Amino acid sequence: MTYQPVNQPPNQRGGGYRQQQPASPLAIRTKKYQFDTNTYTRLAMGQVWRQEWWYALVPFALGLLPALFIHSWWWLALAVVLTILYVLLRSAQVTGVTQMEQSKPLFERMSYEMDPKQLVLRQSDTKAMGLTWDTIARARRDPDAYLLYLKPGPAPAGLAPWRLWLARTFDVPVFLHLPLRIFNSPNDLKLFESLLRRKNLLPEATVKAPAA
């Protein structure tokens, strides 16, 4: 998983810094911030298990299947063990993102610069990388932060259909985490949210009718 330089088609997630990427003079700029790996793990793990908790029922059901023919408490023990193994393996897949060399830039201390063309992740004046907005799949507004989810890369050519299904089904969410506190003013927050809506990354705000 690697980020692509600006103006090149994105094909993978994660990555390293490129040469300095210029931002518009009117770009929204944030304070410097370091995305903590524990915060990533907590958010990613919560998302995965909210969406996939029922997958854990599959190994449990498979472990109990022989009980239809041979009644024994051992099958229940087998079902529990298989479920625990699945949960541990899936959780390890999520936490493994923080250990991957390609993902390390996500967790470095940097500031962000956003304009209508790109999102620049700047570690210093001479060390930065840019992401065009089409590398972002969607955004989420939490009470204390924005999450920008990166698009997964394309599958390798010639991958067997079952392996392609596994890769898509058990993908790990990779995202940028932008706390509200790193924005320099409430106006910058409004401009950034408006930009996300124009890019169709956030749904349009719902205007509430005034109370009678």
C-alpha positions as a LaTeX table, in Angstrom:
\begin{tabular}{lrrr}
\hline
Residue & $x$ (\AA) & $y$ (\AA) & $z$ (\AA) \\
\hline
Met1 & 0.00 & 0.00 & 0.00 \\
Thr2 & 1.70 & 3.19 & $-1.20$ \\
Tyr3 & 0.55 & 6.74 & $-1.83$ \\
Gln4 & 0.97 & 8.00 & $-5.34$ \\
Pro5 & 2.50 & 11.38 & $-6.25$ \\
Val6 & 0.05 & 14.11 & $-7.20$ \\
Asn7 & $-1.14$ & 14.06 & $-10.82$ \\
Gln8 & $-0.49$ & 10.33 & $-11.18$ \\
Pro9 & $-3.31$ & 7.77 & $-11.05$ \\
Pro10 & $-3.63$ & 6.33 & $-7.54$ \\
Asn11 & $-3.25$ & 2.60 & $-7.32$ \\
Gln12 & $-2.34$ & 1.73 & $-3.73$ \\
Arg13 & $-2.71$ & 2.90 & $-0.14$ \\
Gly14 & $-0.06$ & 3.80 & 2.41 \\
Gly15 & 3.38 & 4.93 & 1.33 \\
Gly16 & 6.20 & 7.39 & 1.77 \\
Tyr17 & 6.89 & 11.06 & 1.32 \\
Arg18 & 7.56 & 12.53 & $-2.11$ \\
Gln19 & 9.17 & 15.78 & $-3.14$ \\
Gln20 & 7.62 & 18.99 & $-1.86$ \\
Gln21 & 4.07 & 19.45 & $-3.12$ \\
Pro22 & 2.93 & 23.07 & $-3.60$ \\
Ala23 & $-0.43$ & 24.09 & $-2.21$ \\
Ser24 & $-2.66$ & 26.94 & $-3.25$ \\
Pro25 & $-2.08$ & 30.26 & $-1.42$ \\
Leu26 & $-5.74$ & 29.99 & $-0.42$ \\
Ala27 & $-5.38$ & 26.45 & 0.93 \\
Ile28 & $-6.75$ & 25.55 & 4.34 \\
Arg29 & $-3.81$ & 24.84 & 6.63 \\
Thr30 & $-3.85$ & 22.97 & 9.92 \\
Lys31 & $-1.58$ & 22.75 & 12.93 \\
Lys32 & 0.86 & 19.86 & 13.13 \\
Tyr33 & $-0.54$ & 16.62 & 14.46 \\
Gln34 & 0.59 & 13.02 & 14.91 \\
Phe35 & $-1.96$ & 10.27 & 14.42 \\
Asp36 & $-1.44$ & 7.90 & 17.33 \\
Thr37 & $-1.31$ & 4.21 & 16.42 \\
Asn38 & $-3.50$ & 3.34 & 19.40 \\
Thr39 & $-6.16$ & 5.76 & 18.17 \\
Tyr40 & $-6.04$ & 4.19 & 14.71 \\
Thr41 & $-6.34$ & 0.69 & 16.18 \\
Arg42 & $-9.31$ & 1.67 & 18.35 \\
Leu43 & $-11.18$ & 3.34 & 15.47 \\
Ala44 & $-10.37$ & 0.69 & 12.86 \\
Met45 & $-11.13$ & $-2.21$ & 15.20 \\
Gly46 & $-14.44$ & $-0.65$ & 16.20 \\
Gln47 & $-15.45$ & $-0.18$ & 12.56 \\
Val48 & $-14.43$ & $-3.69$ & 11.52 \\
Trp49 & $-16.30$ & $-5.44$ & 14.33 \\
Arg50 & $-19.40$ & $-3.27$ & 14.05 \\
Gln51 & $-19.67$ & $-4.33$ & 10.41 \\
Glu52 & $-18.34$ & $-7.89$ & 10.58 \\
Trp53 & $-19.37$ & $-9.28$ & 13.99 \\
Trp54 & $-21.64$ & $-11.77$ & 12.29 \\
Tyr55 & $-18.69$ & $-13.26$ & 10.38 \\
Ala56 & $-17.58$ & $-14.75$ & 13.70 \\
Leu57 & $-20.75$ & $-16.87$ & 13.61 \\
Val58 & $-19.46$ & $-18.75$ & 10.57 \\
Pro59 & $-16.57$ & $-20.60$ & 12.29 \\
Phe60 & $-18.84$ & $-21.12$ & 15.31 \\
Ala61 & $-21.48$ & $-22.79$ & 13.11 \\
Leu62 & $-18.85$ & $-24.88$ & 11.32 \\
Gly63 & $-17.50$ & $-26.11$ & 14.65 \\
Leu64 & $-20.99$ & $-27.16$ & 15.75 \\
Leu65 & $-21.90$ & $-28.81$ & 12.45 \\
Pro66 & $-20.61$ & $-32.30$ & 13.40 \\
Ala67 & $-22.94$ & $-32.20$ & 16.45 \\
Leu68 & $-25.82$ & $-32.86$ & 14.06 \\
Phe69 & $-24.46$ & $-36.37$ & 13.58 \\
Ile70 & $-22.42$ & $-37.08$ & 16.74 \\
His71 & $-23.60$ & $-35.46$ & 19.96 \\
Ser72 & $-20.72$ & $-34.32$ & 22.12 \\
Trp73 & $-19.74$ & $-31.26$ & 24.16 \\
Trp74 & $-16.40$ & $-31.35$ & 22.36 \\
Trp75 & $-18.02$ & $-29.85$ & 19.29 \\
Leu76 & $-19.08$ & $-26.82$ & 21.33 \\
Ala77 & $-15.50$ & $-26.45$ & 22.56 \\
Leu78 & $-14.27$ & $-26.71$ & 18.96 \\
Ala79 & $-16.76$ & $-24.04$ & 17.85 \\
Val80 & $-15.57$ & $-21.66$ & 20.57 \\
Val81 & $-11.91$ & $-22.25$ & 19.72 \\
Leu82 & $-12.51$ & $-21.66$ & 15.99 \\
Thr83 & $-14.38$ & $-18.44$ & 16.75 \\
Ile84 & $-11.62$ & $-17.16$ & 19.03 \\
Leu85 & $-8.99$ & $-17.99$ & 16.40 \\
Tyr86 & $-10.95$ & $-16.08$ & 13.75 \\
Val87 & $-11.35$ & $-13.04$ & 16.00 \\
Leu88 & $-7.63$ & $-13.06$ & 16.86 \\
Leu89 & $-6.54$ & $-13.40$ & 13.22 \\
Arg90 & $-8.87$ & $-10.64$ & 11.98 \\
Ser91 & $-7.83$ & $-8.35$ & 14.82 \\
Ala92 & $-4.17$ & $-9.02$ & 14.08 \\
Gln93 & $-4.79$ & $-8.05$ & 10.46 \\
Val94 & $-6.12$ & $-4.68$ & 11.64 \\
Thr95 & $-3.35$ & $-3.97$ & 14.15 \\
Gly96 & $-0.75$ & $-5.07$ & 11.58 \\
Val97 & $-1.40$ & $-1.90$ & 9.56 \\
Thr98 & 0.46 & 0.14 & 12.20 \\
Gln99 & 3.54 & $-2.08$ & 11.76 \\
Met100 & 3.75 & $-1.98$ & 7.97 \\
Glu101 & 6.55 & 0.07 & 6.43 \\
Gln102 & 4.19 & 1.42 & 3.77 \\
Ser103 & 1.79 & 2.78 & 6.39 \\
Lys104 & 4.33 & 4.61 & 8.57 \\
Pro105 & 3.70 & 8.04 & 6.95 \\
Leu106 & 0.15 & 7.92 & 8.32 \\
Phe107 & 1.55 & 8.07 & 11.84 \\
Glu108 & 4.21 & 10.76 & 11.45 \\
Arg109 & 3.87 & 14.27 & 12.83 \\
Met110 & 2.68 & 16.55 & 10.04 \\
Ser111 & 0.32 & 19.32 & 9.04 \\
Tyr112 & $-2.32$ & 19.25 & 6.34 \\
Glu113 & $-3.06$ & 21.65 & 3.48 \\
Met114 & $-6.29$ & 21.33 & 1.53 \\
Asp115 & $-7.41$ & 23.06 & $-1.64$ \\
Pro116 & $-9.87$ & 22.01 & $-4.38$ \\
Lys117 & $-7.15$ & 20.07 & $-6.25$ \\
Gln118 & $-5.34$ & 18.10 & $-3.57$ \\
Leu119 & $-4.64$ & 17.31 & 0.04 \\
Val120 & $-0.99$ & 17.85 & 1.01 \\
Leu121 & 0.51 & 16.02 & 3.99 \\
Arg122 & 3.48 & 18.13 & 5.04 \\
Gln123 & 6.12 & 16.95 & 7.48 \\
Ser124 & 8.45 & 19.90 & 6.82 \\
Asp125 & 9.05 & 22.66 & 4.25 \\
Thr126 & 10.89 & 20.22 & 1.99 \\
Lys127 & 9.23 & 16.92 & 2.88 \\
Ala128 & 5.63 & 16.42 & 1.86 \\
Met129 & 3.33 & 14.28 & $-0.23$ \\
Gly130 & 0.11 & 15.10 & $-2.00$ \\
Leu131 & $-3.08$ & 13.15 & $-2.51$ \\
Thr132 & $-5.56$ & 14.11 & $-5.19$ \\
Trp133 & $-9.15$ & 13.96 & $-3.98$ \\
Asp134 & $-9.93$ & 10.96 & $-6.15$ \\
Thr135 & $-7.71$ & 8.86 & $-3.88$ \\
Ile136 & $-10.23$ & 9.43 & $-1.07$ \\
Ala137 & $-13.18$ & 7.03 & $-1.07$ \\
Arg138 & $-15.31$ & 8.80 & 1.53 \\
Ala139 & $-15.19$ & 10.95 & 4.62 \\
Arg140 & $-16.78$ & 10.69 & 8.03 \\
Arg141 & $-17.46$ & 13.43 & 10.54 \\
Asp142 & $-17.13$ & 12.30 & 14.16 \\
Pro143 & $-17.83$ & 14.58 & 17.12 \\
Asp144 & $-14.12$ & 15.34 & 17.48 \\
Ala145 & $-12.51$ & 14.58 & 14.11 \\
Tyr146 & $-12.80$ & 13.96 & 10.38 \\
Leu147 & $-11.84$ & 10.56 & 8.98 \\
Leu148 & $-10.78$ & 10.41 & 5.32 \\
Tyr149 & $-10.81$ & 6.85 & 4.01 \\
Leu150 & $-8.30$ & 5.97 & 1.30 \\
Lys151 & $-9.38$ & 3.88 & $-1.66$ \\
Pro152 & $-7.97$ & 0.34 & $-1.77$ \\
Gly153 & $-5.52$ & $-0.46$ & $-4.52$ \\
Pro154 & $-6.43$ & $-2.66$ & $-7.47$ \\
Ala155 & $-5.97$ & $-6.40$ & $-7.12$ \\
Pro156 & $-2.91$ & $-7.96$ & $-8.80$ \\
Ala157 & $-3.55$ & $-9.27$ & $-12.31$ \\
Gly158 & $-4.39$ & $-12.94$ & $-12.52$ \\
Leu159 & $-5.57$ & $-13.25$ & $-8.93$ \\
Ala160 & $-7.86$ & $-16.23$ & $-8.41$ \\
Pro161 & $-11.53$ & $-15.23$ & $-7.93$ \\
Trp162 & $-11.70$ & $-16.68$ & $-4.41$ \\
Arg163 & $-8.58$ & $-14.77$ & $-3.37$ \\
Leu164 & $-10.02$ & $-11.60$ & $-4.89$ \\
Trp165 & $-13.18$ & $-12.12$ & $-2.86$ \\
Leu166 & $-11.16$ & $-12.62$ & 0.33 \\
Ala167 & $-9.11$ & $-9.48$ & $-0.33$ \\
Arg168 & $-12.23$ & $-7.36$ & $-0.86$ \\
Thr169 & $-14.24$ & $-8.89$ & 1.96 \\
Phe170 & $-11.51$ & $-8.72$ & 4.59 \\
Asp171 & $-9.97$ & $-5.42$ & 3.58 \\
Val172 & $-8.63$ & $-3.27$ & 6.43 \\
Pro173 & $-9.81$ & 0.36 & 6.58 \\
Val174 & $-6.97$ & 2.86 & 6.12 \\
Phe175 & $-7.76$ & 6.48 & 6.82 \\
Leu176 & $-6.42$ & 9.90 & 7.72 \\
His177 & $-7.53$ & 11.25 & 11.09 \\
Leu178 & $-7.97$ & 15.03 & 11.31 \\
Pro179 & $-9.09$ & 16.18 & 14.78 \\
Leu180 & $-11.17$ & 19.35 & 14.85 \\
Arg181 & $-8.67$ & 20.93 & 17.26 \\
Ile182 & $-5.92$ & 21.06 & 14.62 \\
Phe183 & $-7.88$ & 23.57 & 12.50 \\
Asn184 & $-6.86$ & 27.17 & 13.09 \\
Ser185 & $-10.34$ & 28.70 & 13.17 \\
Pro186 & $-14.04$ & 27.79 & 13.00 \\
Asn187 & $-14.09$ & 29.33 & 9.53 \\
Asp188 & $-11.43$ & 26.86 & 8.36 \\
Leu189 & $-13.60$ & 24.02 & 9.67 \\
Lys190 & $-16.58$ & 25.31 & 7.71 \\
Leu191 & $-14.51$ & 25.70 & 4.53 \\
Phe192 & $-13.09$ & 22.20 & 4.87 \\
Glu193 & $-16.48$ & 20.62 & 5.42 \\
Ser194 & $-17.87$ & 22.54 & 2.46 \\
Leu195 & $-14.95$ & 21.26 & 0.35 \\
Leu196 & $-15.70$ & 17.66 & 1.37 \\
Arg197 & $-19.33$ & 18.10 & 0.40 \\
Arg198 & $-18.41$ & 19.56 & $-3.00$ \\
Lys199 & $-16.22$ & 16.50 & $-3.57$ \\
Asn200 & $-19.19$ & 14.27 & $-2.65$ \\
Leu201 & $-17.22$ & 12.77 & 0.22 \\
Leu202 & $-19.76$ & 13.90 & 2.81 \\
Pro203 & $-23.53$ & 13.94 & 2.30 \\
Glu204 & $-25.17$ & 17.30 & 1.86 \\
Ala205 & $-26.18$ & 18.91 & 5.12 \\
Thr206 & $-29.82$ & 18.56 & 6.00 \\
Val207 & $-31.54$ & 21.86 & 6.69 \\
Lys208 & $-33.94$ & 21.52 & 9.60 \\
Ala209 & $-37.26$ & 23.31 & 9.38 \\
Pro210 & $-37.79$ & 25.87 & 12.14 \\
Ala211 & $-39.96$ & 24.79 & 15.02 \\
Ala212 & $-43.54$ & 26.01 & 14.85 \\
\hline
\end{tabular}
